Amino acid sequence: MNITRFETAPAYFPPNHHGMHCMRLQGHEAGPSDSLWLGVSHILPGGGTTLDASPVEKHYVVLEGEVSIETEEGEFVLKRHDSCRLAPGEKRALHNRSNRPATVLLAMPYPPA
């Protein structure tokens, strides 16, 4: 078993993210994981990511606040406990268009070897 205490979760700094504080909960520098990693991001008002894709799927769960998920098909607002899955290669951008901070859980598999 690997336990990561939220108070000591390591920060990471992905490219094309602004106004965000990202932390790993499991996997990568937070500890061993065979197939996926988990992260939590706090998104400040006006913060978010650029419209980019990754080669693996992503799953988001909004834990607090609301987050707009932009794809090439439109923009969708997720509120507390709403979730979405993005397919491999699907472009996405996250935006916090509210005046309150938002918190998002991310689950993502490791890229294929």
DRENNU-436704 format. One record per residue (C-alpha): x, y, z; residue in one letter. Coordinates in steps of 0.25 Angstrom, whole numbers, m for minus. Example, Ala and Ser with C-alpha at 12.3 -4.5 7.8 and 13.67 -1.06 7.14 Angstrom:
2
<atom X="49" Y="m18" Z="31" rest="A"/>
<atom X="55" Y="m4" Z="29" rest="S"/>
END
This chain:
113
<atom X="0" Y="0" Z="0" rest="M"/>
<atom X="5" Y="14" Z="m3" rest="N"/>
<atom X="m2" Y="26" Z="5" rest="I"/>
<atom X="0" Y="40" Z="1" rest="T"/>
<atom X="m5" Y="50" Z="11" rest="R"/>
<atom X="m11" Y="62" Z="4" rest="F"/>
<atom X="m2" Y="71" Z="13" rest="E"/>
<atom X="10" Y="66" Z="7" rest="T"/>
<atom X="6" Y="62" Z="m8" rest="A"/>
<atom X="17" Y="67" Z="m17" rest="P"/>
<atom X="14" Y="78" Z="m27" rest="A"/>
<atom X="16" Y="77" Z="m41" rest="Y"/>
<atom X="16" Y="87" Z="m52" rest="F"/>
<atom X="10" Y="83" Z="m66" rest="P"/>
<atom X="12" Y="92" Z="m78" rest="P"/>
<atom X="1" Y="101" Z="m83" rest="N"/>
<atom X="m6" Y="102" Z="m69" rest="H"/>
<atom X="m7" Y="115" Z="m63" rest="H"/>
<atom X="m14" Y="120" Z="m50" rest="G"/>
<atom X="m13" Y="106" Z="m45" rest="M"/>
<atom X="m7" Y="98" Z="m34" rest="H"/>
<atom X="m5" Y="83" Z="m37" rest="C"/>
<atom X="m2" Y="72" Z="m28" rest="M"/>
<atom X="0" Y="57" Z="m30" rest="R"/>
<atom X="m7" Y="48" Z="m21" rest="L"/>
<atom X="m2" Y="34" Z="m26" rest="Q"/>
<atom X="8" Y="30" Z="m37" rest="G"/>
<atom X="20" Y="37" Z="m42" rest="H"/>
<atom X="27" Y="45" Z="m31" rest="E"/>
<atom X="16" Y="42" Z="m21" rest="A"/>
<atom X="19" Y="27" Z="m21" rest="G"/>
<atom X="18" Y="14" Z="m29" rest="P"/>
<atom X="6" Y="11" Z="m38" rest="S"/>
<atom X="6" Y="1" Z="m50" rest="D"/>
<atom X="m5" Y="6" Z="m59" rest="S"/>
<atom X="m10" Y="20" Z="m55" rest="L"/>
<atom X="m7" Y="33" Z="m47" rest="W"/>
<atom X="m16" Y="42" Z="m39" rest="L"/>
<atom X="m15" Y="57" Z="m37" rest="G"/>
<atom X="m23" Y="69" Z="m31" rest="V"/>
<atom X="m22" Y="83" Z="m37" rest="S"/>
<atom X="m27" Y="96" Z="m31" rest="H"/>
<atom X="m31" Y="105" Z="m41" rest="I"/>
<atom X="m32" Y="120" Z="m38" rest="L"/>
<atom X="m42" Y="129" Z="m44" rest="P"/>
<atom X="m38" Y="132" Z="m58" rest="G"/>
<atom X="m28" Y="120" Z="m58" rest="G"/>
<atom X="m28" Y="108" Z="m67" rest="G"/>
<atom X="m21" Y="101" Z="m78" rest="T"/>
<atom X="m19" Y="103" Z="m93" rest="T"/>
<atom X="m26" Y="94" Z="m103" rest="L"/>
<atom X="m17" Y="82" Z="m104" rest="D"/>
<atom X="m18" Y="67" Z="m106" rest="A"/>
<atom X="m11" Y="55" Z="m99" rest="S"/>
<atom X="m9" Y="41" Z="m105" rest="P"/>
<atom X="m17" Y="35" Z="m93" rest="V"/>
<atom X="m30" Y="37" Z="m88" rest="E"/>
<atom X="m33" Y="46" Z="m76" rest="K"/>
<atom X="m44" Y="46" Z="m65" rest="H"/>
<atom X="m48" Y="58" Z="m58" rest="Y"/>
<atom X="m57" Y="60" Z="m45" rest="V"/>
<atom X="m60" Y="74" Z="m40" rest="V"/>
<atom X="m58" Y="73" Z="m25" rest="L"/>
<atom X="m62" Y="88" Z="m22" rest="E"/>
<atom X="m66" Y="100" Z="m30" rest="G"/>
<atom X="m69" Y="99" Z="m45" rest="E"/>
<atom X="m60" Y="97" Z="m57" rest="V"/>
<atom X="m63" Y="99" Z="m72" rest="S"/>
<atom X="m57" Y="88" Z="m81" rest="I"/>
<atom X="m55" Y="93" Z="m95" rest="E"/>
<atom X="m54" Y="83" Z="m106" rest="T"/>
<atom X="m54" Y="84" Z="m121" rest="E"/>
<atom X="m69" Y="81" Z="m120" rest="E"/>
<atom X="m73" Y="92" Z="m110" rest="G"/>
<atom X="m72" Y="96" Z="m96" rest="E"/>
<atom X="m78" Y="89" Z="m84" rest="F"/>
<atom X="m79" Y="94" Z="m70" rest="V"/>
<atom X="m77" Y="83" Z="m59" rest="L"/>
<atom X="m81" Y="86" Z="m45" rest="K"/>
<atom X="m78" Y="79" Z="m32" rest="R"/>
<atom X="m77" Y="64" Z="m33" rest="H"/>
<atom X="m79" Y="64" Z="m48" rest="D"/>
<atom X="m69" Y="57" Z="m57" rest="S"/>
<atom X="m65" Y="55" Z="m71" rest="C"/>
<atom X="m56" Y="45" Z="m79" rest="R"/>
<atom X="m47" Y="50" Z="m90" rest="L"/>
<atom X="m43" Y="40" Z="m101" rest="A"/>
<atom X="m28" Y="39" Z="m105" rest="P"/>
<atom X="m25" Y="50" Z="m115" rest="G"/>
<atom X="m37" Y="58" Z="m111" rest="E"/>
<atom X="m33" Y="73" Z="m109" rest="K"/>
<atom X="m38" Y="79" Z="m97" rest="R"/>
<atom X="m36" Y="92" Z="m89" rest="A"/>
<atom X="m40" Y="95" Z="m75" rest="L"/>
<atom X="m45" Y="109" Z="m70" rest="H"/>
<atom X="m50" Y="114" Z="m57" rest="N"/>
<atom X="m59" Y="125" Z="m62" rest="R"/>
<atom X="m65" Y="127" Z="m48" rest="S"/>
<atom X="m60" Y="136" Z="m36" rest="N"/>
<atom X="m58" Y="125" Z="m27" rest="R"/>
<atom X="m46" Y="115" Z="m27" rest="P"/>
<atom X="m49" Y="101" Z="m33" rest="A"/>
<atom X="m43" Y="87" Z="m29" rest="T"/>
<atom X="m42" Y="76" Z="m39" rest="V"/>
<atom X="m38" Y="61" Z="m38" rest="L"/>
<atom X="m30" Y="55" Z="m50" rest="L"/>
<atom X="m29" Y="41" Z="m53" rest="A"/>
<atom X="m20" Y="37" Z="m65" rest="M"/>
<atom X="m13" Y="24" Z="m69" rest="P"/>
<atom X="2" Y="24" Z="m73" rest="Y"/>
<atom X="5" Y="25" Z="m87" rest="P"/>
<atom X="7" Y="12" Z="m95" rest="P"/>
<atom X="22" Y="7" Z="m94" rest="A"/>
END
